[in-house]
Every structure is written in structure tokens, then in C-alpha cells.
């Protein structure tokens, strides 16, 4: 599948991230993950970042954003808003982009209602309404190399499988290139 630009008729986010999903706010309802392998995430271990730590993480991560992400988001602020949600949804002691590859980075933000996947809410460029997008697909779009990204775009339009087996892990290095 080829990447579509803002000028094309197909919404590139739909091509990249699939159709909108329903999201369940983490504070509204807490469920146990019902998948083949339950998540190792423990909400009691979550330490949120301070505003200063969020800003520092966003500035650091923005340096590593792929040009395709810079081209897609019409302003630097739009990219930073997505990165801010990533910083807010992960523990202050973990880094989903630059952290050690052997350590899972758990998601403590919103999850989709049906399949309990890590998700964020965002207004896509060129749209006026908020939609829900899988975190691991956003990470791949913003940070993956061209080679990895092209392989990932061949997969189904659903959350990427994580090589660690934990779908609430959002470490970029754990995104699996297999189905």
C-alpha cells in the first residue's frame, strides 16, 4: 500500500491506522485484559510525568520524528500534541522511543472498548472531529524507518502485534513486523 498525501482523496490516517474505534476512558471502567496473554501492566506502578517532564520528553522525541510525520502534521504544535499524549500515557521512568529495548513500556492512557488496545484521541489534519487511533500505529508512523514502515503498512489495518506479547506495551522496538 502506498502512502497517500494530504492532497489525495483517501484519508491517510484511515489508510495507516484503520477506521475509527470506540475508546473507553481508563477512569470510567477498569477491566482485566482478556487476550491470549494478559498484560503484565500494573496500574499501581504508574508514576505520571510532571508538566516539565512532559515538555522535556516531547522536545526530545520531536527531534527523532520522521520527515513523513513532519510533512503530515500541518504544524509543529499538532505533532507535539500527539507526543504530549504519549508522554502522559506512559510512566515517567519509561521511554517508548529511546528506552532500552529489553524493557516493556506500558500504556496507562485510554484503551479501545472492544479489544482493550492502547489508544489516543486526536483531531487528524484536515478534519474537525476527534477520532481514536492505536498508539502503536501512531508510534510507527512518527518514528519508524522507511523500511520498517513500508513493511508495517503491508499488515492489516488493526493494532500491530507486539513482539513481547503484551498489547499494552507501547515500546517502539517491540512492534512486530509479522502478523
N, C-alpha and C positions, 0 to 999 in steps of 0.2 A: 504494500500500500504506500503510495507516495504522500508526502506531506502537503497539505493544502495551505495556501496563504490566506490572509485576511480578505483578499480581493476575490477569492473563489466563492462559488455558491455554497459549497458544503462547509459547515462549521468545523474548523479544525479540531476544536475540543471534543466534538462528538466523535470525530474520526479517531482521536487519540485516547479519549477517556470513556467512550461509550455513552449511552443515553443517561439522562439524569436519574439519580437514585433517591429513594426516601432516606432521610437521616434521622437518627434518634439521638437526642441530646443526652450526653453522659449523665447529667444531673437528674434527668427526668426518670430514667429507668435503667437499672443496672441488671444485666443478665449475665449468666455464665456463657462462655463461648461454647457453642455446640458444633464442633467440627471434628474432623478425624483426629486432630491433635489439638487439645486445648492450649490456650495461650499460657505462657509462663509469667505473664504480666501480673504484678501485684500492685493494686492501686494505692496501698499503704506506703509503698516505696517511692511514690511520686513526689518530687520536690520541684515546684514550679520556678521558672526563671523570674527574676525581678525585671522591671521595665528596662533598667540599664543593661541587664544581661540579654534581654530580648533584642535590644538595639545593637549590642555588640555582635550577637550571633547573626543577625540579619546583615550587618555590614560585612562580616567575614564571609558568609555564604554567598552574598551577591557577587563577590569577586570571582567565584567559580561558576557562575551561571553561564550556560552555553549561549552562543550568539543567537540560536534559534529562539530561545526564551526572551532574550532582549528584543529581538525583532517582533515577536508575537505580542508581548505586553506593550501597549501603546505608550506607557510612561514608566519610569523607574519606580514610581510610587506603587503602581499596580503589582510589579514584581515583588517589591518589598512587602506589600500587604500579604501576599501568599507566603513569603518566607517568615513573616511575623506569626502567621497561624501555625507554621511548622515549629517555630520556636516555642510557642505557647503550648503546643500539644505534646512536647517531649520534655523529659526530665532535664533539669539544668546541668546535671553531671554527664549527660549523654550528647552525642553529636551524630545525627543521622547521615551527614555528608562526609565529614572528615574524621569521625571517630574510628577506633580500632576495629578492624574487620571481624575479629573473633567475638565481639560483644554485640548482642541484640540491643536495639534502641526501640523501646516500647512506646506505643501511641496512647496518650491519655486524653485525647480530644474526642470529638464526635465519631460515632460509628454508624454504618448503614443499618437500617432497621431489619432488613431481611436476612443478610448474611454476616452481620457484625464485622465489617471491614473498616479499616481506618479511613476516615473521610474528612474533607474540609468543605466549607461553603464558600463560594466565590462568585463574583459577577465577572463573567468572561468578557474580554474585549469585544466591543460591538454589540453587546447585549445589555438589557436594562434589569433583568431579573436574576436573582441569585440562584445558583444551582449547586448540586453536590458532586464532588469529584473524589475519586480514590487517591489517597495520599501517595501510594507507591507509583502511580501513573504520573502524578504531578512531579515527583522527585525525578523520575526517569526523563520526563520532558525537559525539565530545567537543567539537570546536571549530567545526564549520560553522554558518553562519547557518541559520535555519529554512528560508528559501527554497532555498538550495543543498542542504540536507539532504533536503528533500522531493523535489527533482529527482533526487538520487543514489539515493534509495530506489526510484525507478521502474526503475532499472537491474537487471540480473541479479545474483544473489547470488554474485558472484565478485569478485576484486580489481578495484578501479577502475582504469581506464586512466589513465596519467599523461600530461599534455599535452606534457611534454618528450620522451616516447617511451621513457623509461628506467624500467622497472618496479621497480628497486631504489632509485629516488628516492622519498623519503617526505615531500617538502615539501607542506604543506597546500595551498599556492597552485597546485601542479601537478596536483592531482586534476582530472581531466576530467569534465565533465558529460555527455559524449557516450559512445556505446557503442563 
